Amino acid sequence: LVFLVKMSGGGAKTTSHFIDKPLPKGKTEVSLSAFSFLFGEIVNYSQTRTSSLDALEDRLSDIGWSVGYRSLDLIVYREKPGKRETKIVSILTMIQNTIWKALFGKTADSLEKSIQSESEYMIIENTPITNRYISVPNDRSHLNCAAFVAGVVKGVLDATDFKTESVTALNHLDEGSRIPRTVILIKFANDNPTTV
């Protein structure tokens, strides 16, 4: 659609209709306070509907799974159009860098392969945003709200057809440190593409 607009001076200028213009990229970041508030409400809502710590972490993981599964298409379309990762190390590197940055505003701290098993990998986050503003009562001190992040990783891997046995969030306290870091432990099934 093209409209003609009269200008002073007798000439005509063509302008396109707003429907013909591409959508703006928009602001892709959400404020930390908004995310913290919403995530705190998700934890509170989930906590009132579960009776055990494991059930709460499973519920957070399920919510994270739907976020990871649904956001993969959008992030790949924006960042890597036309490219599909087919190797385990490639998809994990994409999760560590591209997916993590799109969802949490920074890349994950590290990606490591387990020395005990060929099919285990770890994404390490020293201070996950999901644990930063959640106050955990003493009776639930073992709660790791990063189960949500583990669910996101599982959702992305499921959306890309990589089969996993489990994806879990674990707290790991290093020697000399008072604050535990979070390790997302990924155990792949044996019938996946090559790791190279």
TADAWO-V871015 format. One record per helix or strand. SS is the DSSP state (H for helix, E for strand). FROM is the first residue (numbers start at 0). TO is the last residue. Records with the same first field share a line. If there is no record, write none. Layout:
# TADAWO-V871015
SS: FROM-TO, FROM-TO
This chain:
# TADAWO-V871015
E: 1-5, 11-15, 109-112, 119-124, 163-171, 180-187
H: 17-19, 31-47, 52-78, 87-103, 128-131, 137-139, 146-158
